[in-house]
Amino acid sequence: DKLDKVVDERGKEDSVEKEKAKQETGDRREIFSKYFKALDNDDYTKLQEIYENELIKVLSDDEKIWWKAVTLRFSYHMGDNRALQKLKEYAESNSDNPDVSYQLAILFEGMDYEKAKQQFLGVARLYDKANNDDRNKIVDCYHRAGKCAAKEGKITQAYEMLYSLLHDDDFANQKAIILSALADISKMNKDWERFFAYAEGSLDLDASNSELRFDLAYQYEQNGYHKLSLLHYENLTSSLTHPMGLNNLGVGYNHFGLLGKSITSYLDS
């Protein structure tokens, strides 16, 4: 009887905890819905109010820091001129937290490419190279810093930033995303031969990157490499439902006079 009582009480306790977790999830979803509605309405006052009075109650300590930085960045874009200075001060007071400084770097992207570039590189130094997830974030920072350099016309500098990671043995697991980043820089520079080489190299290592594969197929078609374009569209649409890919596959089949396949692809899209 005593054992049965323990089991019953434990089962009841588990049920209560599950219901509490479910309710917290529901509350969180509802609060985030209100938060994003304020964002859609460009109402930074309401956005900040929801963060301070509601959202903060359902966030973990780490999430609170990140979402405050995000809220300040959103607020600046919605017209709160004080938010920039607040985000700078918040980044300074959380100088060891890369996620806060990252939000400031994103904000700088729309203002000053040099400042944004330096900020992204500074953020990269805060991540731990020994951690695989952090290495992915470092690559992202170098990619965004490289894009800033490219927009300033410093293409060689942009490539060199990413080459430094490509030839670093610590980033062996990140080669696919580094090559994808190099492809992106090449695309910005309209250097299509480099783009093709880097994109193909990245897809050889990670065939699941559907966004890059679509981009590669499209650029092959735009540059007259119709067979290669068709090959990548077929590869793309064989593994997932991709309406734009199917439509463009139909265009590719039509180019080679395969009207039956072309019509089927159009219909499937």
C-alpha positions as CSV (number, residue, x, y, z in Angstrom):
1,D,0.0,0.0,0.0
2,K,2.8,2.4,0.9
3,L,4.5,1.6,-2.5
4,D,1.2,2.2,-4.3
5,K,0.8,5.5,-2.5
6,V,4.3,6.6,-3.5
7,V,3.6,5.7,-7.1
8,D,0.3,7.5,-7.1
9,E,1.8,10.7,-5.6
10,R,4.7,10.6,-8.0
11,G,2.4,10.1,-10.9
12,K,0.3,13.0,-9.7
13,E,3.4,15.1,-9.3
14,D,4.6,14.2,-12.8
15,S,1.2,15.1,-14.2
16,V,1.2,18.5,-12.5
17,E,4.7,19.2,-13.8
18,K,3.7,18.3,-17.3
19,E,0.6,20.5,-17.1
20,K,2.7,23.4,-15.7
21,A,5.3,23.0,-18.6
22,K,2.4,22.8,-21.1
23,Q,0.9,26.0,-19.6
24,E,4.3,27.8,-19.7
25,T,4.7,26.8,-23.3
26,G,1.3,28.2,-24.1
27,D,2.0,31.4,-22.2
28,R,5.3,31.8,-23.9
29,R,3.7,31.3,-27.3
30,E,1.0,33.8,-26.6
31,I,3.5,36.4,-25.4
32,F,5.8,35.9,-28.4
33,S,2.7,36.3,-30.6
34,K,2.0,39.7,-29.0
35,Y,5.7,40.6,-29.3
36,F,5.9,39.9,-33.0
37,K,2.6,41.7,-33.6
38,A,4.1,44.8,-32.0
39,L,7.1,44.3,-34.3
40,D,4.8,44.0,-37.4
41,N,3.1,47.2,-36.3
42,D,6.4,49.0,-36.0
43,D,5.5,49.9,-32.4
44,Y,8.8,50.0,-30.5
45,T,7.1,51.3,-27.3
46,K,4.8,48.3,-27.2
47,L,7.6,46.0,-28.1
48,Q,9.8,47.2,-25.2
49,E,6.8,47.1,-22.8
50,I,6.0,43.4,-23.7
51,Y,9.7,42.5,-23.2
52,E,10.0,44.2,-19.9
53,N,6.7,43.2,-18.4
54,E,5.8,39.9,-20.0
55,L,8.4,38.2,-22.1
56,I,11.1,38.4,-19.5
57,K,9.1,36.2,-17.2
58,V,9.1,33.2,-19.5
59,L,12.8,33.5,-20.6
60,S,15.9,31.8,-19.2
61,D,18.7,34.0,-17.9
62,D,20.6,33.6,-21.2
63,E,17.5,34.2,-23.2
64,K,16.8,37.4,-21.3
65,I,20.1,38.9,-22.3
66,W,19.8,37.9,-26.0
67,W,16.2,39.1,-26.3
68,K,17.0,42.4,-24.7
69,A,19.7,43.0,-27.3
70,V,17.4,41.9,-30.1
71,T,14.6,44.2,-28.8
72,L,17.0,47.2,-28.7
73,R,18.1,46.5,-32.3
74,F,14.5,46.1,-33.5
75,S,13.6,49.3,-31.6
76,Y,16.3,51.3,-33.4
77,H,15.1,50.2,-36.8
78,M,11.5,51.2,-35.8
79,G,12.5,54.7,-35.0
80,D,13.8,54.7,-31.4
81,N,17.0,56.7,-31.8
82,R,18.0,56.1,-28.2
83,A,18.1,52.4,-28.7
84,L,21.5,52.5,-30.5
85,Q,23.2,54.1,-27.5
86,K,21.4,51.7,-25.2
87,L,22.6,48.7,-27.2
88,K,26.2,50.0,-27.2
89,E,26.1,50.4,-23.4
90,Y,24.5,47.0,-23.0
91,A,27.2,45.4,-25.2
92,E,29.8,47.1,-23.0
93,S,28.2,45.8,-19.8
94,N,28.1,42.3,-21.3
95,S,31.5,42.5,-23.0
96,D,32.1,38.8,-22.6
97,N,28.8,37.8,-24.2
98,P,29.2,37.5,-28.0
99,D,25.4,37.3,-28.6
100,V,24.9,40.9,-27.4
101,S,27.8,42.3,-29.4
102,Y,26.5,40.3,-32.4
103,Q,23.3,42.3,-32.4
104,L,25.2,45.5,-32.4
105,A,27.2,44.3,-35.4
106,I,24.0,43.6,-37.3
107,L,22.8,47.1,-36.5
108,F,26.0,48.6,-37.8
109,E,25.6,46.7,-41.1
110,G,23.0,49.2,-42.2
111,M,25.1,52.2,-41.1
112,D,28.8,51.8,-41.4
113,Y,30.4,48.7,-43.2
114,E,33.9,49.3,-41.7
115,K,32.4,49.5,-38.2
116,A,30.2,46.5,-38.7
117,K,33.2,44.5,-40.1
118,Q,35.3,45.3,-37.1
119,Q,32.4,44.5,-34.7
120,F,31.8,41.1,-36.4
121,L,35.5,40.2,-36.1
122,G,35.5,41.3,-32.5
123,V,32.5,39.1,-31.8
124,A,34.3,36.1,-33.5
125,R,37.1,36.4,-30.9
126,L,34.6,36.0,-28.1
127,Y,33.6,32.5,-29.2
128,D,35.3,29.3,-28.2
129,K,37.2,27.6,-31.0
130,A,37.1,24.4,-29.1
131,N,33.3,24.3,-29.4
132,N,31.9,23.1,-32.7
133,D,28.8,25.3,-32.5
134,D,30.9,28.3,-31.7
135,R,33.1,27.5,-34.7
136,N,30.0,27.7,-36.9
137,K,29.2,31.1,-35.3
138,I,32.8,32.2,-36.0
139,V,32.4,31.3,-39.6
140,D,29.2,33.3,-39.7
141,C,30.9,36.3,-38.3
142,Y,33.8,36.1,-40.8
143,H,31.2,35.7,-43.6
144,R,29.3,38.8,-42.5
145,A,32.6,40.7,-42.0
146,G,33.6,39.6,-45.5
147,K,30.4,40.9,-47.0
148,C,31.0,44.2,-45.3
149,A,34.5,44.3,-46.8
150,A,33.1,43.4,-50.3
151,K,30.5,46.2,-50.1
152,E,33.4,48.6,-49.4
153,G,35.1,47.3,-52.6
154,K,37.7,45.3,-50.6
155,I,37.1,42.0,-52.4
156,T,40.6,40.6,-51.8
157,Q,40.3,41.3,-48.0
158,A,36.9,39.6,-48.0
159,Y,38.4,36.4,-49.6
160,E,41.4,36.4,-47.3
161,M,39.3,36.5,-44.2
162,L,37.6,33.3,-45.1
163,Y,40.7,31.7,-46.5
164,S,42.2,32.1,-43.1
165,L,39.5,29.8,-41.7
166,L,39.5,27.4,-44.7
167,H,43.2,26.6,-44.1
168,D,42.8,26.3,-40.3
169,D,42.7,22.7,-39.2
170,D,40.4,23.6,-36.3
171,F,37.7,24.4,-38.8
172,A,37.9,21.1,-40.7
173,N,34.2,20.4,-39.9
174,Q,33.2,23.8,-41.2
175,K,34.7,23.6,-44.7
176,A,31.3,23.3,-46.4
177,I,29.9,26.5,-44.8
178,I,33.2,28.3,-45.4
179,L,33.1,27.4,-49.1
180,S,29.4,28.5,-49.2
181,A,30.4,31.8,-47.7
182,L,33.2,32.2,-50.3
183,A,30.6,31.4,-53.0
184,D,28.4,34.2,-51.6
185,I,31.3,36.7,-51.7
186,S,32.0,35.6,-55.3
187,K,28.4,36.1,-56.3
188,M,28.5,39.6,-54.8
189,N,31.5,40.3,-57.0
190,K,29.8,38.6,-60.0
191,D,32.9,36.4,-60.3
192,W,30.9,33.4,-61.7
193,E,33.7,31.0,-62.2
194,R,34.8,31.3,-58.6
195,F,31.2,31.1,-57.5
196,F,30.7,27.8,-59.4
197,A,33.9,26.3,-58.0
198,Y,33.2,27.3,-54.4
199,A,29.5,26.3,-54.6
200,E,30.3,22.9,-56.1
201,G,33.0,22.3,-53.5
202,S,30.6,23.2,-50.7
203,L,27.8,20.9,-52.1
204,D,30.3,18.0,-52.4
205,L,30.8,18.2,-48.7
206,D,27.2,19.0,-47.8
207,A,24.6,18.0,-50.4
208,S,21.7,19.1,-48.2
209,N,22.2,22.8,-48.7
210,S,19.2,23.3,-50.9
211,E,19.4,27.1,-50.9
212,L,22.9,27.0,-52.4
213,R,22.0,24.3,-54.9
214,F,19.1,26.3,-56.2
215,D,21.3,29.4,-56.4
216,L,23.9,27.4,-58.3
217,A,21.4,25.9,-60.7
218,Y,20.0,29.3,-61.4
219,Q,23.3,30.9,-62.0
220,Y,24.4,28.0,-64.3
221,E,21.3,28.7,-66.4
222,Q,21.8,32.4,-66.4
223,N,25.4,31.9,-67.6
224,G,24.5,29.4,-70.4
225,Y,25.5,26.2,-68.7
226,H,22.1,24.6,-69.3
227,K,23.1,20.9,-68.7
228,L,24.7,21.7,-65.4
229,S,21.7,23.8,-64.4
230,L,19.3,20.9,-65.3
231,L,21.4,18.4,-63.3
232,H,21.3,20.5,-60.1
233,Y,17.5,21.2,-60.5
234,E,16.9,17.5,-60.9
235,N,19.1,16.8,-57.8
236,L,17.3,19.5,-55.8
237,T,13.7,18.4,-56.7
238,S,14.4,14.7,-56.2
239,S,15.0,15.1,-52.5
240,L,12.4,17.7,-51.4
241,T,9.4,19.6,-52.6
242,H,10.7,22.8,-54.1
243,P,8.1,24.7,-56.2
244,M,10.5,27.2,-57.7
245,G,13.0,24.4,-58.4
246,L,10.3,22.4,-60.2
247,N,9.2,25.4,-62.2
248,N,12.8,26.1,-63.3
249,L,13.3,22.4,-64.0
250,G,10.3,22.7,-66.4
251,V,12.1,25.6,-68.1
252,G,15.2,23.5,-68.4
253,Y,13.4,20.5,-69.9
254,N,11.7,22.8,-72.3
255,H,15.1,24.1,-73.4
256,F,16.1,20.6,-74.4
257,G,12.8,19.9,-76.1
258,L,11.6,17.5,-73.4
259,L,8.0,18.8,-73.5
260,G,6.4,15.9,-71.6
261,K,8.8,16.3,-68.7
262,S,8.5,20.0,-68.9
263,I,4.7,20.0,-68.5
264,T,4.9,17.5,-65.6
265,S,7.4,19.7,-63.8
266,Y,5.2,22.8,-64.3
267,L,2.2,20.9,-63.0
268,D,4.1,19.6,-60.0
269,S,5.3,23.1,-59.1
